[in-house]
Amino acid sequence: MKGLKIRVFKDGSTQPDTTLTIPIAVLRFAKKLMPKQVAGMLQDHGIDLDQIVELSQQEDVQGTIVEIERHRKKEKVIISVE
């Protein structure tokens, strides 16, 4: 099943601290469940969550669509369609 996967890495770890997977079929409704930290980080970087939802629902989109690194805080967020 195709889904939007959001991984949050902290302290330079190669293993995610948090992983959120949302099935594409319910994505428009489930975006309200996204952790505020992730939604805030996207907004801070000028990334529109609605556009990510639209993009992820296209049949030919797969793989990483956004990768955000906050070097000072040693955080990274990867959003992908898998």
C-alpha positions as CSV (number, residue, x, y, z in Angstrom):
1,M,0.0,0.0,0.0
2,K,1.4,3.4,-1.0
3,G,1.8,5.8,1.9
4,L,3.4,9.1,3.0
5,K,6.3,8.4,5.4
6,I,7.7,11.0,7.7
7,R,10.9,10.2,9.6
8,V,12.4,12.5,12.3
9,F,16.1,11.9,13.2
10,K,17.6,13.5,16.2
11,D,21.2,14.0,17.5
12,G,22.7,12.9,14.2
13,S,21.4,9.4,14.6
14,T,21.0,7.2,11.5
15,Q,17.9,5.6,13.1
16,P,14.7,7.6,13.2
17,D,13.5,8.9,16.5
18,T,10.0,9.1,15.2
19,T,8.3,7.5,12.1
20,L,4.8,8.4,10.9
21,T,3.3,6.5,8.0
22,I,0.0,7.7,6.5
23,P,-1.8,5.7,3.8
24,I,-2.3,7.8,0.7
25,A,-6.0,6.9,0.6
26,V,-6.6,8.8,3.9
27,L,-3.9,11.4,3.6
28,R,-6.1,14.4,3.2
29,F,-7.9,13.6,6.5
30,A,-4.9,12.3,8.4
31,K,-2.6,15.3,7.9
32,K,-4.2,16.7,11.0
33,L,-2.6,13.8,12.9
34,M,0.9,14.9,12.0
35,P,3.1,15.9,14.9
36,K,3.2,19.7,15.5
37,Q,7.0,19.6,15.5
38,V,7.0,18.2,11.9
39,A,4.3,20.6,10.7
40,G,6.1,23.5,12.3
41,M,9.4,22.5,10.8
42,L,7.8,22.4,7.3
43,Q,6.3,25.8,7.8
44,D,9.6,27.2,9.0
45,H,11.2,26.1,5.8
46,G,8.3,27.5,3.6
47,I,7.0,24.0,2.7
48,D,3.2,23.9,2.1
49,L,1.8,20.7,3.6
50,D,-1.2,20.8,1.2
51,Q,1.2,20.7,-1.8
52,I,3.0,17.7,-0.3
53,V,-0.4,16.0,0.0
54,E,-1.3,16.8,-3.6
55,L,2.1,15.6,-4.9
56,S,2.0,12.4,-2.9
57,Q,-1.3,11.4,-4.5
58,Q,0.1,11.5,-8.0
59,E,0.6,7.9,-9.4
60,D,4.1,8.5,-10.7
61,V,5.5,10.1,-7.5
62,Q,7.7,7.8,-5.4
63,G,10.7,8.2,-3.1
64,T,12.0,11.2,-1.1
65,I,10.1,14.4,-1.8
66,V,11.5,16.6,1.0
67,E,14.5,16.4,3.2
68,I,15.1,19.0,5.9
69,E,18.3,19.2,8.0
70,R,18.6,21.5,11.0
71,H,22.3,21.3,11.7
72,R,22.4,23.4,14.8
73,K,19.7,21.3,16.4
74,K,21.1,18.0,14.9
75,E,17.7,17.2,13.5
76,K,16.6,15.9,10.1
77,V,13.2,15.2,8.7
78,I,12.6,13.1,5.6
79,I,9.3,12.9,3.8
80,S,8.8,10.3,1.2
81,V,6.2,8.4,-0.7
82,E,6.7,4.6,-0.5
